Structure formats: C-alpha cells, structure tokens
C-alpha cells in the first residue's frame, strides 16, 4: 500500500504544493565558462607522455 493511500485529499494537496515550491525555489545555475586548452595541455591531463617503467630482474627501471 502506498503512503498516499493513508492521507486525506487535503494532506495530499499540501504535500504537492510543497513539492512544487521546492522545484521553483532552486537557484539558477551560473553559465559555465569555457576554458581553452592547448593540445599539449590535453595530452598532459590525459597522462600520455608519462615515463614508463619495467621490472627487470627484480628492479624497476625506466624504459
């Protein structure tokens, strides 16, 4: 059985008004500013040019 089945119609209307009011009172979102990134910056963020390491005879060495 649902929660609304136990309430009177006036109580249901009050809940609906509260719910509608909370949606309208949300602050407007600020427009996001676009940040121009160079190709090098994007590569760095993705981690493309990172050092690679390999295990050789129990030691970790740069490749």
PQR file with spaces between the fields and no chain letter, atoms N, CA, C, O and H, PARSE charges and radii, in Angstrom:
ATOM       1  N    UNK     1       0.834   -1.162    0.000 -0.4000 1.5000
ATOM       2  CA   UNK     1       0.000    0.000    0.000 -0.0000 2.0000
ATOM       3  C    UNK     1       0.895    1.248    0.000  0.5500 1.7000
ATOM       4  O    UNK     1       1.927    1.269    0.670 -0.5500 1.4000
ATOM       5  N    UNK     2       0.510    2.263   -0.733 -0.4000 1.5000
ATOM       6  CA   UNK     2       1.300    3.477   -0.846 -0.0000 2.0000
ATOM       7  C    UNK     2       1.026    4.429    0.309  0.5500 1.7000
ATOM       8  O    UNK     2      -0.009    4.355    0.971 -0.5500 1.4000
ATOM       9  H    UNK     2      -0.328    2.246   -1.278  0.4000 1.0000
ATOM      10  N    UNK     3       1.967    5.309    0.528 -0.4000 1.5000
ATOM      11  CA   UNK     3       1.857    6.305    1.577 -0.0000 2.0000
ATOM      12  C    UNK     3       0.657    7.221    1.334  0.5500 1.7000
ATOM      13  O    UNK     3      -0.023    7.617    2.281 -0.5500 1.4000
ATOM      14  H    UNK     3       2.808    5.368   -0.010  0.4000 1.0000
ATOM      15  N    UNK     4       0.399    7.555    0.078 -0.4000 1.5000
ATOM      16  CA   UNK     4      -0.695    8.470   -0.273 -0.0000 2.0000
ATOM      17  C    UNK     4      -2.064    7.852    0.017  0.5500 1.7000
ATOM      18  O    UNK     4      -3.041    8.584    0.173 -0.5500 1.4000
ATOM      19  H    UNK     4       0.951    7.234   -0.691  0.4000 1.0000
ATOM      20  N    UNK     5      -2.153    6.563    0.090 -0.4000 1.5000
ATOM      21  CA   UNK     5      -3.440    5.912    0.368 -0.0000 2.0000
ATOM      22  C    UNK     5      -3.914    6.188    1.793  0.5500 1.7000
ATOM      23  O    UNK     5      -5.110    6.098    2.073 -0.5500 1.4000
ATOM      24  H    UNK     5      -1.359    5.968   -0.037  0.4000 1.0000
ATOM      25  N    UNK     6      -3.003    6.519    2.687 -0.4000 1.5000
ATOM      26  CA   UNK     6      -3.340    6.747    4.083 -0.0000 2.0000
ATOM      27  C    UNK     6      -3.642    8.217    4.396  0.5500 1.7000
ATOM      28  O    UNK     6      -4.002    8.541    5.528 -0.5500 1.4000
ATOM      29  H    UNK     6      -2.031    6.592    2.460  0.4000 1.0000
ATOM      30  N    UNK     7      -3.503    9.106    3.413 -0.4000 1.5000
ATOM      31  CA   UNK     7      -3.681   10.538    3.644 -0.0000 2.0000
ATOM      32  C    UNK     7      -5.006   11.020    3.070  0.5500 1.7000
ATOM      33  O    UNK     7      -5.564   10.416    2.154 -0.5500 1.4000
ATOM      34  H    UNK     7      -3.211    8.843    2.493  0.4000 1.0000
ATOM      35  N    UNK     8      -5.490   12.112    3.625 -0.4000 1.5000
ATOM      36  CA   UNK     8      -6.703   12.725    3.080 -0.0000 2.0000
ATOM      37  C    UNK     8      -6.328   13.547    1.843  0.5500 1.7000
ATOM      38  O    UNK     8      -5.148   13.804    1.603 -0.5500 1.4000
ATOM      39  H    UNK     8      -5.036   12.603    4.369  0.4000 1.0000
ATOM      40  N    UNK     9      -7.310   13.949    1.077 -0.4000 1.5000
ATOM      41  CA   UNK     9      -7.037   14.696   -0.149 -0.0000 2.0000
ATOM      42  C    UNK     9      -6.395   16.042    0.158  0.5500 1.7000
ATOM      43  O    UNK     9      -5.531   16.505   -0.587 -0.5500 1.4000
ATOM      44  H    UNK     9      -8.268   13.741    1.272  0.4000 1.0000
ATOM      45  N    UNK    10      -6.812   16.670    1.248 -0.4000 1.5000
ATOM      46  CA   UNK    10      -6.216   17.972    1.587 -0.0000 2.0000
ATOM      47  C    UNK    10      -4.736   17.824    1.957  0.5500 1.7000
ATOM      48  O    UNK    10      -3.919   18.677    1.611 -0.5500 1.4000
ATOM      49  H    UNK    10      -7.514   16.294    1.853  0.4000 1.0000
ATOM      50  N    UNK    11      -4.395   16.736    2.661 -0.4000 1.5000
ATOM      51  CA   UNK    11      -2.987   16.498    3.007 -0.0000 2.0000
ATOM      52  C    UNK    11      -2.155   16.240    1.750  0.5500 1.7000
ATOM      53  O    UNK    11      -1.020   16.705    1.648 -0.5500 1.4000
ATOM      54  H    UNK    11      -5.059   16.043    2.942  0.4000 1.0000
ATOM      55  N    UNK    12      -2.710   15.513    0.812 -0.4000 1.5000
ATOM      56  CA   UNK    12      -2.012   15.219   -0.442 -0.0000 2.0000
ATOM      57  C    UNK    12      -1.766   16.518   -1.202  0.5500 1.7000
ATOM      58  O    UNK    12      -0.689   16.711   -1.768 -0.5500 1.4000
ATOM      59  H    UNK    12      -3.633   15.136    0.895  0.4000 1.0000
ATOM      60  N    UNK    13      -2.763   17.415   -1.220 -0.4000 1.5000
ATOM      61  CA   UNK    13      -2.598   18.693   -1.902 -0.0000 2.0000
ATOM      62  C    UNK    13      -1.510   19.532   -1.238  0.5500 1.7000
ATOM      63  O    UNK    13      -0.746   20.208   -1.927 -0.5500 1.4000
ATOM      64  H    UNK    13      -3.637   17.258   -0.761  0.4000 1.0000
ATOM      65  N    UNK    14      -1.432   19.497    0.077 -0.4000 1.5000
ATOM      66  CA   UNK    14      -0.398   20.241    0.786 -0.0000 2.0000
ATOM      67  C    UNK    14       0.997   19.725    0.420  0.5500 1.7000
ATOM      68  O    UNK    14       1.915   20.510    0.183 -0.5500 1.4000
ATOM      69  H    UNK    14      -2.052   18.948    0.637  0.4000 1.0000
ATOM      70  N    UNK    15       1.146   18.405    0.378 -0.4000 1.5000
ATOM      71  CA   UNK    15       2.432   17.823    0.001 -0.0000 2.0000
ATOM      72  C    UNK    15       2.802   18.204   -1.425  0.5500 1.7000
ATOM      73  O    UNK    15       3.959   18.518   -1.706 -0.5500 1.4000
ATOM      74  H    UNK    15       0.400   17.767    0.571  0.4000 1.0000
ATOM      75  N    UNK    16       1.831   18.177   -2.320 -0.4000 1.5000
ATOM      76  CA   UNK    16       2.109   18.535   -3.715 -0.0000 2.0000
ATOM      77  C    UNK    16       2.528   19.995   -3.832  0.5500 1.7000
ATOM      78  O    UNK    16       3.414   20.319   -4.623 -0.5500 1.4000
ATOM      79  H    UNK    16       0.892   17.922   -2.092  0.4000 1.0000
ATOM      80  N    UNK    17       1.902   20.888   -3.050 -0.4000 1.5000
ATOM      81  CA   UNK    17       2.296   22.292   -3.082 -0.0000 2.0000
ATOM      82  C    UNK    17       3.717   22.468   -2.569  0.5500 1.7000
ATOM      83  O    UNK    17       4.484   23.253   -3.127 -0.5500 1.4000
ATOM      84  H    UNK    17       1.183   20.625   -2.406  0.4000 1.0000
ATOM      85  N    UNK    18       4.073   21.751   -1.520 -0.4000 1.5000
ATOM      86  CA   UNK    18       5.437   21.823   -1.006 -0.0000 2.0000
ATOM      87  C    UNK    18       6.446   21.330   -2.039  0.5500 1.7000
ATOM      88  O    UNK    18       7.517   21.911   -2.211 -0.5500 1.4000
ATOM      89  H    UNK    18       3.450   21.113   -1.068  0.4000 1.0000
ATOM      90  N    UNK    19       6.087   20.270   -2.707 -0.4000 1.5000
ATOM      91  CA   UNK    19       6.985   19.694   -3.704 -0.0000 2.0000
ATOM      92  C    UNK    19       7.168   20.656   -4.872  0.5500 1.7000
ATOM      93  O    UNK    19       8.293   20.846   -5.335 -0.5500 1.4000
ATOM      94  H    UNK    19       5.217   19.798   -2.567  0.4000 1.0000
ATOM      95  N    UNK    20       6.104   21.259   -5.352 -0.4000 1.5000
ATOM      96  CA   UNK    20       6.200   22.217   -6.460 -0.0000 2.0000
ATOM      97  C    UNK    20       6.998   23.439   -6.044  0.5500 1.7000
ATOM      98  O    UNK    20       7.780   23.972   -6.831 -0.5500 1.4000
ATOM      99  H    UNK    20       5.191   21.105   -4.976  0.4000 1.0000
ATOM     100  N    UNK    21       6.807   23.879   -4.824 -0.4000 1.5000
ATOM     101  CA   UNK    21       7.520   25.059   -4.334 -0.0000 2.0000
ATOM     102  C    UNK    21       9.011   24.845   -4.261  0.5500 1.7000
ATOM     103  O    UNK    21       9.779   25.773   -4.516 -0.5500 1.4000
ATOM     104  H    UNK    21       6.171   23.446   -4.184  0.4000 1.0000
ATOM     105  N    UNK    22       9.445   23.629   -3.915 -0.4000 1.5000
ATOM     106  CA   UNK    22      10.878   23.367   -3.801 -0.0000 2.0000
ATOM     107  C    UNK    22      11.539   23.359   -5.169  0.5500 1.7000
ATOM     108  O    UNK    22      12.708   23.726   -5.283 -0.5500 1.4000
ATOM     109  H    UNK    22       8.821   22.876   -3.708  0.4000 1.0000
ATOM     110  N    UNK    23      10.833   22.956   -6.198 -0.4000 1.5000
ATOM     111  CA   UNK    23      11.401   22.952   -7.547 -0.0000 2.0000
ATOM     112  C    UNK    23      11.582   24.374   -8.056  0.5500 1.7000
ATOM     113  O    UNK    23      12.562   24.662   -8.742 -0.5500 1.4000
ATOM     114  H    UNK    23       9.883   22.658   -6.106  0.4000 1.0000
ATOM     115  N    UNK    24      10.659   25.259   -7.733 -0.4000 1.5000
ATOM     116  CA   UNK    24      10.726   26.621   -8.226 -0.0000 2.0000
ATOM     117  C    UNK    24      11.749   27.453   -7.479  0.5500 1.7000
ATOM     118  O    UNK    24      12.276   28.417   -8.035 -0.5500 1.4000
ATOM     119  H    UNK    24       9.863   25.024   -7.176  0.4000 1.0000
ATOM     120  N    UNK    25      12.039   27.117   -6.262 -0.4000 1.5000
ATOM     121  CA   UNK    25      12.938   27.930   -5.455 -0.0000 2.0000
ATOM     122  C    UNK    25      14.413   27.589   -5.658  0.5500 1.7000
ATOM     123  O    UNK    25      15.264   28.136   -4.957 -0.5500 1.4000
ATOM     124  H    UNK    25      11.612   26.334   -5.811  0.4000 1.0000
ATOM     125  N    UNK    26      14.737   26.706   -6.592 -0.4000 1.5000
ATOM     126  CA   UNK    26      16.133   26.367   -6.842 -0.0000 2.0000
ATOM     127  C    UNK    26      16.853   27.573   -7.443  0.5500 1.7000
ATOM     128  O    UNK    26      16.296   28.256   -8.302 -0.5500 1.4000
ATOM     129  H    UNK    26      14.046   26.261   -7.162  0.4000 1.0000
ATOM     130  N    UNK    27      18.068   27.839   -7.011 -0.4000 1.5000
ATOM     131  CA   UNK    27      18.811   28.959   -7.600 -0.0000 2.0000
ATOM     132  C    UNK    27      19.190   28.635   -9.036  0.5500 1.7000
ATOM     133  O    UNK    27      19.444   27.484   -9.389 -0.5500 1.4000
ATOM     134  H    UNK    27      18.521   27.284   -6.313  0.4000 1.0000
ATOM     135  N    UNK    28      19.221   29.667   -9.844 -0.4000 1.5000
ATOM     136  CA   UNK    28      19.573   29.462  -11.249 -0.0000 2.0000
ATOM     137  C    UNK    28      21.050   29.120  -11.347  0.5500 1.7000
ATOM     138  O    UNK    28      21.878   29.676  -10.625 -0.5500 1.4000
ATOM     139  H    UNK    28      19.015   30.603   -9.557  0.4000 1.0000
ATOM     140  N    UNK    29      21.370   28.208  -12.239 -0.4000 1.5000
ATOM     141  CA   UNK    29      22.756   27.793  -12.385 -0.0000 2.0000
ATOM     142  C    UNK    29      23.521   28.848  -13.180  0.5500 1.7000
ATOM     143  O    UNK    29      22.994   29.442  -14.120 -0.5500 1.4000
ATOM     144  H    UNK    29      20.698   27.756  -12.826  0.4000 1.0000
ATOM     145  N    UNK    30      24.759   29.066  -12.789 -0.4000 1.5000
ATOM     146  CA   UNK    30      25.600   30.036  -13.474 -0.0000 2.0000
ATOM     147  C    UNK    30      26.107   29.413  -14.766  0.5500 1.7000
ATOM     148  O    UNK    30      26.400   28.218  -14.799 -0.5500 1.4000
ATOM     149  H    UNK    30      25.188   28.583  -12.025  0.4000 1.0000
ATOM     150  N    UNK    31      26.214   30.195  -15.820 -0.4000 1.5000
ATOM     151  CA   UNK    31      26.748   29.628  -17.063 -0.0000 2.0000
ATOM     152  C    UNK    31      28.215   29.266  -16.888  0.5500 1.7000
ATOM     153  O    UNK    31      29.002   30.052  -16.360 -0.5500 1.4000
ATOM     154  H    UNK    31      25.976   31.166  -15.793  0.4000 1.0000
ATOM     155  N    UNK    32      28.564   28.093  -17.327 -0.4000 1.5000
ATOM     156  CA   UNK    32      29.944   27.637  -17.193 -0.0000 2.0000
ATOM     157  C    UNK    32      30.787   28.315  -18.266  0.5500 1.7000
ATOM     158  O    UNK    32      30.394   28.399  -19.430 -0.5500 1.4000
ATOM     159  H    UNK    32      27.925   27.455  -17.755  0.4000 1.0000
ATOM     160  N    UNK    33      31.942   28.790  -17.852 -0.4000 1.5000
ATOM     161  CA   UNK    33      32.804   29.413  -18.834 -0.0000 2.0000
ATOM     162  C    UNK    33      33.691   28.350  -19.459  0.5500 1.7000
ATOM     163  O    UNK    33      34.152   27.426  -18.789 -0.5500 1.4000
ATOM     164  H    UNK    33      32.262   28.722  -16.907  0.4000 1.0000
ATOM     165  N    UNK    34      33.912   28.498  -20.720 -0.4000 1.5000
ATOM     166  CA   UNK    34      34.718   27.513  -21.434 -0.0000 2.0000
ATOM     167  C    UNK    34      36.187   27.883  -21.304  0.5500 1.7000
ATOM     168  O    UNK    34      36.570   29.044  -21.443 -0.5500 1.4000
ATOM     169  H    UNK    34      33.538   29.249  -21.264  0.4000 1.0000
ATOM     170  N    UNK    35      36.990   26.883  -21.037 -0.4000 1.5000
ATOM     171  CA   UNK    35      38.420   27.100  -20.892 -0.0000 2.0000
ATOM     172  C    UNK    35      39.103   26.500  -22.115  0.5500 1.7000
ATOM     173  O    UNK    35      38.962   25.314  -22.414 -0.5500 1.4000
ATOM     174  H    UNK    35      36.679   25.939  -20.924  0.4000 1.0000
ATOM     175  N    UNK    36      39.840   27.345  -22.805 -0.4000 1.5000
ATOM     176  CA   UNK    36      40.539   26.883  -23.996 -0.0000 2.0000
ATOM     177  C    UNK    36      41.829   26.186  -23.581  0.5500 1.7000
ATOM     178  O    UNK    36      42.685   26.793  -22.938 -0.5500 1.4000
ATOM     179  H    UNK    36      39.954   28.309  -22.562  0.4000 1.0000
ATOM     180  N    UNK    37      41.971   24.931  -23.942 -0.4000 1.5000
ATOM     181  CA   UNK    37      43.169   24.163  -23.626 -0.0000 2.0000
ATOM     182  C    UNK    37      43.923   23.859  -24.907  0.5500 1.7000
ATOM     183  O    UNK    37      43.325   23.536  -25.933 -0.5500 1.4000
ATOM     184  H    UNK    37      41.276   24.437  -24.464  0.4000 1.0000
ATOM     185  N    UNK    38      45.222   23.964  -24.836 -0.4000 1.5000
ATOM     186  CA   UNK    38      46.029   23.610  -25.991 -0.0000 2.0000
ATOM     187  C    UNK    38      46.139   22.088  -26.081  0.5500 1.7000
ATOM     188  O    UNK    38      45.781   21.368  -25.149 -0.5500 1.4000
ATOM     189  H    UNK    38      45.707   24.226  -24.002  0.4000 1.0000
ATOM     190  N    UNK    39      46.635   21.620  -27.210 -0.4000 1.5000
ATOM     191  CA   UNK    39      46.778   20.182  -27.423 -0.0000 2.0000
ATOM     192  C    UNK    39      47.746   19.588  -26.408  0.5500 1.7000
ATOM     193  O    UNK    39      47.538   18.479  -25.917 -0.5500 1.4000
ATOM     194  H    UNK    39      46.926   22.204  -27.967  0.4000 1.0000
ATOM     195  N    UNK    40      48.809   20.335  -26.094 -0.4000 1.5000
ATOM     196  CA   UNK    40      49.792   19.861  -25.110 -0.0000 2.0000
ATOM     197  C    UNK    40      49.154   19.736  -23.731  0.5500 1.7000
ATOM     198  O    UNK    40      49.421   18.780  -23.003 -0.5500 1.4000
ATOM     199  H    UNK    40      48.978   21.237  -26.493  0.4000 1.0000
ATOM     200  N    UNK    41      48.307   20.706  -23.371 -0.4000 1.5000
ATOM     201  CA   UNK    41      47.631   20.647  -22.074 -0.0000 2.0000
ATOM     202  C    UNK    41      46.721   19.430  -21.990  0.5500 1.7000
ATOM     203  O    UNK    41      46.656   18.768  -20.954 -0.5500 1.4000
ATOM     204  H    UNK    41      48.089   21.483  -23.962  0.4000 1.0000
ATOM     205  N    UNK    42      46.026   19.138  -23.070 -0.4000 1.5000
ATOM     206  CA   UNK    42      45.116   17.997  -23.080 -0.0000 2.0000
ATOM     207  C    UNK    42      45.905   16.699  -22.937  0.5500 1.7000
ATOM     208  O    UNK    42      45.507   15.805  -22.190 -0.5500 1.4000
ATOM     209  H    UNK    42      46.079   19.675  -23.911  0.4000 1.0000
ATOM     210  N    UNK    43      47.022   16.596  -23.652 -0.4000 1.5000
ATOM     211  CA   UNK    43      47.862   15.402  -23.539 -0.0000 2.0000
ATOM     212  C    UNK    43      48.378   15.228  -22.112  0.5500 1.7000
ATOM     213  O    UNK    43      48.425   14.112  -21.594 -0.5500 1.4000
ATOM     214  H    UNK    43      47.346   17.322  -24.259  0.4000 1.0000
ATOM     215  N    UNK    44      48.761   16.328  -21.488 -0.4000 1.5000
ATOM     216  CA   UNK    44      49.285   16.249  -20.121 -0.0000 2.0000
ATOM     217  C    UNK    44      48.193   15.802  -19.151  0.5500 1.7000
ATOM     218  O    UNK    44      48.442   14.997  -18.254 -0.5500 1.4000
ATOM     219  H    UNK    44      48.723   17.234  -21.909  0.4000 1.0000
ATOM     220  N    UNK    45      46.985   16.327  -19.337 -0.4000 1.5000
ATOM     221  CA   UNK    45      45.881   15.923  -18.469 -0.0000 2.0000
ATOM     222  C    UNK    45      45.547   14.451  -18.629  0.5500 1.7000
ATOM     223  O    UNK    45      45.186   13.783  -17.661 -0.5500 1.4000
ATOM     224  H    UNK    45      46.783   16.981  -20.066  0.4000 1.0000
ATOM     225  N    UNK    46      45.665   13.945  -19.846 -0.4000 1.5000
ATOM     226  CA   UNK    46      45.359   12.543  -20.105 -0.0000 2.0000
ATOM     227  C    UNK    46      46.495   11.628  -19.662  0.5500 1.7000
ATOM     228  O    UNK    46      46.304   10.419  -19.529 -0.5500 1.4000
ATOM     229  H    UNK    46      45.958   14.488  -20.633  0.4000 1.0000
ATOM     230  N    UNK    47      47.673   12.197  -19.433 -0.4000 1.5000
ATOM     231  CA   UNK    47      48.810   11.400  -18.988 -0.0000 2.0000
ATOM     232  C    UNK    47      49.452   10.616  -20.108  0.5500 1.7000
ATOM     233  O    UNK    47      49.924    9.500  -19.888 -0.5500 1.4000
ATOM     234  H    UNK    47      47.829   13.179  -19.542  0.4000 1.0000
ATOM     235  N    UNK    48      49.480   11.178  -21.312 -0.4000 1.5000
ATOM     236  CA   UNK    48      50.018   10.447  -22.457 -0.0000 2.0000
ATOM     237  C    UNK    48      51.546   10.377  -22.444  0.5500 1.7000
ATOM     238  O    UNK    48      52.116    9.344  -22.794 -0.5500 1.4000
ATOM     239  H    UNK    48      49.097   12.085  -21.490  0.4000 1.0000
ATOM     240  N    UNK    49      52.206   11.443  -22.052 -0.4000 1.5000
ATOM     241  CA   UNK    49      53.671   11.486  -22.135 -0.0000 2.0000
ATOM     242  C    UNK    49      54.326   11.227  -20.782  0.5500 1.7000
ATOM     243  O    UNK    49      55.255   11.932  -20.389 -0.5500 1.4000
ATOM     244  H    UNK    49      51.744   12.283  -21.767  0.4000 1.0000
ATOM     245  N    UNK    50      53.849   10.238  -20.091 -0.4000 1.5000
ATOM     246  CA   UNK    50      54.414    9.902  -18.786 -0.0000 2.0000
ATOM     247  C    UNK    50      55.523    8.871  -18.952  0.5500 1.7000
ATOM     248  O    UNK    50      55.545    8.112  -19.921 -0.5500 1.4000
ATOM     249  H    UNK    50      53.094    9.665  -20.411  0.4000 1.0000
ATOM     250  N    UNK    51      56.436    8.859  -17.995 -0.4000 1.5000
ATOM     251  CA   UNK    51      57.510    7.870  -18.018 -0.0000 2.0000
ATOM     252  C    UNK    51      56.923    6.472  -17.822  0.5500 1.7000
ATOM     253  O    UNK    51      55.974    6.278  -17.063 -0.5500 1.4000
ATOM     254  H    UNK    51      56.418    9.476  -17.208  0.4000 1.0000
ATOM     255  N    UNK    52      57.518    5.498  -18.532 -0.4000 1.5000
ATOM     256  CA   UNK    52      57.086    4.115  -18.358 -0.0000 2.0000
ATOM     257  C    UNK    52      58.198    3.349  -17.655  0.5500 1.7000
ATOM     258  O    UNK    52      59.385    3.586  -17.881 -0.5500 1.4000
ATOM     259  H    UNK    52      58.289    5.655  -19.149  0.4000 1.0000
ATOM     260  N    UNK    53      57.789    2.446  -16.816 -0.4000 1.5000
ATOM     261  CA   UNK    53      58.743    1.670  -16.038 -0.0000 2.0000
ATOM     262  C    UNK    53      58.507    0.192  -16.283  0.5500 1.7000
ATOM     263  O    UNK    53      57.379   -0.245  -16.513 -0.5500 1.4000
ATOM     264  H    UNK    53      56.825    2.253  -16.633  0.4000 1.0000
ATOM     265  N    UNK    54      59.596   -0.576  -16.229 -0.4000 1.5000
ATOM     266  CA   UNK    54      59.518   -2.012  -16.450 -0.0000 2.0000
ATOM     267  C    UNK    54      60.338   -2.710  -15.378  0.5500 1.7000
ATOM     268  O    UNK    54      61.384   -2.218  -14.955 -0.5500 1.4000
ATOM     269  H    UNK    54      60.512   -0.222  -16.042  0.4000 1.0000
ATOM     270  N    UNK    55      59.854   -3.843  -14.956 -0.4000 1.5000
ATOM     271  CA   UNK    55      60.566   -4.590  -13.932 -0.0000 2.0000
ATOM     272  C    UNK    55      61.564   -5.524  -14.617  0.5500 1.7000
ATOM     273  O    UNK    55      61.182   -6.360  -15.437 -0.5500 1.4000
ATOM     274  H    UNK    55      59.004   -4.242  -15.299  0.4000 1.0000
ATOM     275  N    UNK    56      62.838   -5.374  -14.275 -0.4000 1.5000
ATOM     276  CA   UNK    56      63.897   -6.192  -14.852 -0.0000 2.0000
ATOM     277  C    UNK    56      64.711   -6.788  -13.734  0.5500 1.7000
ATOM     278  O    UNK    56      65.390   -6.073  -12.997 -0.5500 1.4000
ATOM     279  H    UNK    56      63.148   -4.695  -13.609  0.4000 1.0000
ATOM     280  N    UNK    57      64.645   -8.110  -13.604 -0.4000 1.5000
ATOM     281  CA   UNK    57      65.389   -8.859  -12.580 -0.0000 2.0000
ATOM     282  C    UNK    57      65.147   -8.296  -11.168  0.5500 1.7000
ATOM     283  O    UNK    57      66.082   -8.150  -10.382 -0.5500 1.4000
ATOM     284  H    UNK    57      64.093   -8.691  -14.202  0.4000 1.0000
ATOM     285  N    UNK    58      63.899   -7.988  -10.866 -0.4000 1.5000
ATOM     286  CA   UNK    58      63.539   -7.529   -9.541 -0.0000 2.0000
ATOM     287  C    UNK    58      63.666   -6.032   -9.318  0.5500 1.7000
ATOM     288  O    UNK    58      63.229   -5.521   -8.287 -0.5500 1.4000
ATOM     289  H    UNK    58      63.139   -8.107  -11.505  0.4000 1.0000
ATOM     290  N    UNK    59      64.259   -5.320  -10.273 -0.4000 1.5000
ATOM     291  CA   UNK    59      64.392   -3.884  -10.155 -0.0000 2.0000
ATOM     292  C    UNK    59      63.419   -3.199  -11.115  0.5500 1.7000
ATOM     293  O    UNK    59      63.057   -3.733  -12.164 -0.5500 1.4000
ATOM     294  H    UNK    59      64.614   -5.735  -11.111  0.4000 1.0000
ATOM     295  N    UNK    60      63.021   -2.022  -10.719 -0.4000 1.5000
ATOM     296  CA   UNK    60      62.140   -1.237  -11.578 -0.0000 2.0000
ATOM     297  C    UNK    60      63.011   -0.232  -12.309  0.5500 1.7000
ATOM     298  O    UNK    60      63.694    0.578  -11.683 -0.5500 1.4000
ATOM     299  H    UNK    60      63.315   -1.588   -9.868  0.4000 1.0000
ATOM     300  N    UNK    61      62.987   -0.283  -13.640 -0.4000 1.5000
ATOM     301  CA   UNK    61      63.833    0.583  -14.435 -0.0000 2.0000
ATOM     302  C    UNK    61      62.991    1.388  -15.422  0.5500 1.7000
ATOM     303  O    UNK    61      61.946    0.941  -15.895 -0.5500 1.4000
ATOM     304  H    UNK    61      62.432   -0.941  -14.150  0.4000 1.0000
ATOM     305  N    UNK    62      63.473    2.563  -15.707 -0.4000 1.5000
ATOM     306  CA   UNK    62      62.801    3.402  -16.705 -0.0000 2.0000
ATOM     307  C    UNK    62      63.029    2.862  -18.098  0.5500 1.7000
ATOM     308  O    UNK    62      64.110    2.362  -18.409 -0.5500 1.4000
ATOM     309  H    UNK    62      64.322    2.926  -15.323  0.4000 1.0000
ATOM     310  N    UNK    63      62.041    2.959  -18.914 -0.4000 1.5000
ATOM     311  CA   UNK    63      62.152    2.413  -20.261 -0.0000 2.0000
ATOM     312  C    UNK    63      62.481    3.516  -21.245  0.5500 1.7000
ATOM     313  O    UNK    63      62.616    3.257  -22.441 -0.5500 1.4000
ATOM     314  H    UNK    63      61.163    3.365  -18.661  0.4000 1.0000
